[in-house]
Amino acid sequence: MESLQQLFGRFLALPQESQNKLESILTEKTLQKGELWIQEGEICDKIGFIERGLMRSFYYKDKKDITISFSTKGEFISSMSSFISRMPSYESAEALEICQVIEFQYDQLMPLLIEDRHVAYLYQRILEQNYIELEEHLIFSKFKSAKERYLELMETKPYIIHKASVGQIASYLDMSLETLSRIRATI
């Protein structure tokens, strides 16, 4: 849980009492490679903090697997739209390797947000960070060429290149396998 402590410090100086309250509601889960953590069509009742490993979020469109995002150590993962709206998730999340995830359950977290303003502020900061990442990914996918997207992925998240399948990477970068192969051949 050392990286979780670092996370608290990254967003704000969370008082020890608030940290204790948060720690009292968390659970730790180990996921095996290929195991689903969030299932499409179910209401997402948790937010996860990845202590170890790599996960991806994806959905199916016309029987095709579309990768939305990759999340790794020190990052949060959830189907935020489902978590917030309490509607079924349109996405699934799976472990691409053995993962250690700290889970915060909706039913335990929501009362704590009302009770503790420091935890509420931390939650707000996490939501803000999630929004920023979504916006950056939108810009990343819409305003850069296919080659620029691949080069940026290599520079900013090289572990994905080594852990995810070529199909997952192509889907995440919003390009065909053929385009990705051509780009990789020129690098």
PyMOL commands that set and color helices and strands:
alter all, ss='L'
color gray80, all
select helices_A, chain A and resi 2-11+16-25+80-85+106-115+117-143+146-156+158-163+166-172+177-186
alter helices_A, ss='H'
color red, helices_A
select strands_A, chain A and resi 26-31+36-38+46-52+54-61+64-72+76-77+92-95+99-105
alter strands_A, ss='S'
color yellow, strands_A
deselect
rebuild
show_as cartoon
